[in-house]
Amino acid sequence: MLTLPNSPEHAISIRAKALTFEAPQSRILRERVRLVAPSDATVLITGESGTGKELIARLVHTLSERKDGPFVAVNCGALSENLIESELFGHEKGAFTGAAGERAGWFEAADGGSLFLDEVGDLPLSMQVKLLRVLQEREVVRVGSRQPRRINVRLVAATNVDLQAAVRAGRFREDLYYRLNVAPLAIAPLRERSEDIPVLTRHFLALYAGKLRIGVPVLTDAAQARLLAHPWPGNIRELENVIHYALLVSSGERIDTGDLHFTSLALPAPAAAPQPQAAGVATLEAALLALCEQGHPDLWLHIEETVYRVAYAFCEGNTVQTSRLLNLSRNIVRARLAQFDVRRETAA
């Protein structure tokens, strides 16, 4: 069982705080980690949110020769686009307004150890170019400086975005993708490794029973079956929340199906009427052809704006749902909505 250290510090995060290797897919993953970890190869971890990507990154670090060095975890999706370069590479005094003194970036902070870049698919293209150069040259240049600084860092990146699709769509640099994807590690979603569910369930039962200062309750057979049947769209993090809630509302000795609360996202979508997909594609192609024949100025920008506007309206102004519909990161969707003033118009 792997657990995230200082888990209370991550209370508002959607990341998994525990991971086990009971399922066949999990055991294969553990073996691949064991083989990859001793090298200095860049690792790319892929998997849905809440599957335990940071825990795998920490395991890679722990099994490497850098285990005595620092492990620095950075969430790229949480960094401001205006400050991301300073955060990663550091800055000199006076480099920009508010830079009262010099500051080392995360790459320098991880020198001699491992740097974990989570949600690397959210990096803007301008920063992807600079990250690629750092990986190639093994040196960083602080904002406001021209002096390169050598670094000795093993990079472990993670994403829940399909980077191959992002490359094809022009949202992610192909050369950076190949530079990151030296040693790929894919984590299966929890619904595909049901053997891990009982072990994780027992872990969270003991964890939260201890925090609540009560005895560890017993799951009824019906409750266990319900946990195994659930599709777990939120993966391990969702399982943790379900167990925590069950302990809060149960009688204390037993947990039954009535004590299990699942989010609406877990409910199966209503069956949709068959859609004339071929006809829809033909209609779209005809509309695009008409625009091409009209010689519409800024053709691609017009098409992109229309896609974001329609998707945002379809999702009733919900940015998270829009990002899921378009299979894009939330940062990209927010930036495009702001660029096209879509959210402002909707609010008006």
Buried (B, 14 or more C-beta within 10 A) or exposed (E): EBBBEEBEEBEEBBBBBBBBBBBEBBEEBBEBBEEBBEBBBBBBBBBBBBBBBBBBBBBBBBBBEBEEBBBBBBBBBEBEBEEBBBBBBBBBEEBEEEBEEBBBBBBBBBBEBBBBBBBBBBBBEEBBEBBBBBBEEEBBBBBBBEEBBEBEBBBBBBBBBBBEEBBEEEBBBEEBBEBBBBBEBBBBBBBEBBBBBBBBBBBBBEBBBEEEEEEEBEBBEEBBEBBBEBBBBBBBBBBBBBBBBBBEEBEEEEBBBEBBEBEEEBEEEEEEEEEEEEEEEEEEEEEEEEBEEEEEEEEEEEBBBEEBBEBBEEBEBEBEBBBBBBEBBBBBBBEBBEEBEBBEEEEE
